[in-house]
Amino acid sequence: YALAFQGCIEVICNEIFHGWKLGDVLEFAANAGYQGVEIAPFTLCSRVTDINDAGRREIRVCAEKAKMEICGLHWLLAHTEGMHLTHPDNSIRRKTSDYMVELVRFCSDIGGKVMVFGSPKQRNILEGITPKEARDFASNTLKPAVEEAERREVTLCIEPLGPSETNFINTADDAIQFASQFGSPAVKIILDVKAMCTQSEPVPQIIRKAWPHFAHFHANDANLKGPGFGEVDFKPIAAALREVCYDGYVSVEVFNFDEGPEMIATQSARYLKRVFEGVGQL
């Protein structure tokens, strides 16, 4: 798959396997052709601080046995309480900031390299807050996590999401501008196909313009299903990733689970393999 993906590493987000043990997820994903998984913390625990050192080592051992990578974390604040990136209440922002640091530590402890900050509900600009105030709140809230990410060699990826999901950071340009203020190699952006489809620019053009600012890539369809399950053609997307020499993770992230985890995982992997192999033959 590394050859077919021109250096990219194909992984899958674990929340589609709702109710499965992590070991079973890793085994199935490996057999389906993936090289790793991306973990949503809420699938493991209420808070990552609930998992002690032994539990974290167990996750790493589980991945090693399956010969899989834990690429990192996403849905960082989903299913948490009292967390918000841009909230006017300083105590809420402090709680969020402290937990983000804990997430960085957890990500590093289980062998992860990237953290995707999406969590649209926990970053929305609330009524009465100006965009500048929201940016200032968000940057100050994330600063300690960025410093910890530098120490732990973890990359925090800011995720632009469509306006139907959030009113804070909707485009790749927005995300790049926000990430650049930290002046840190530990802060990049992520590109998500579903989110990019909400923009007026073609997805391949966004990819070319955003490089080299993105360090992670979510593969899905505008219909919230997996790649190959809708109308989005991944051939020009794969070509654009190849053109900019992207060699990071291509992670299957799905929001509509109608087909079931087995079919979603297997067919998404086959489709992406076929697409990237085709690009490699151009």
Secondary structure, DSSP 8 states (H G I E B T S, - for coil): -TTTTTT-EEEEEGGGSTT--HHHHHHHHHHHT-SEEEE-GGGT-SSGGGS-HHHHHHHHHHHHHTT-EEEEE-STTTT-SS--SS-S-HHHHHHHHHHHHHHHHHHHHTT--EEEE--GGGT---TT--HHHHHHHHHHHHHHHHHHHHHHT-EEEE----TTT-SS--SHHHHHHHHHTT--TTEEEEEEHHHHTTSSS-HHHHHHHHTTSEEEEEE--TTSS-TTSSS---HHHHHHHHHTT--SEEEE--S--TT-HHHHHHHHHHHHHHHHHHHHT-
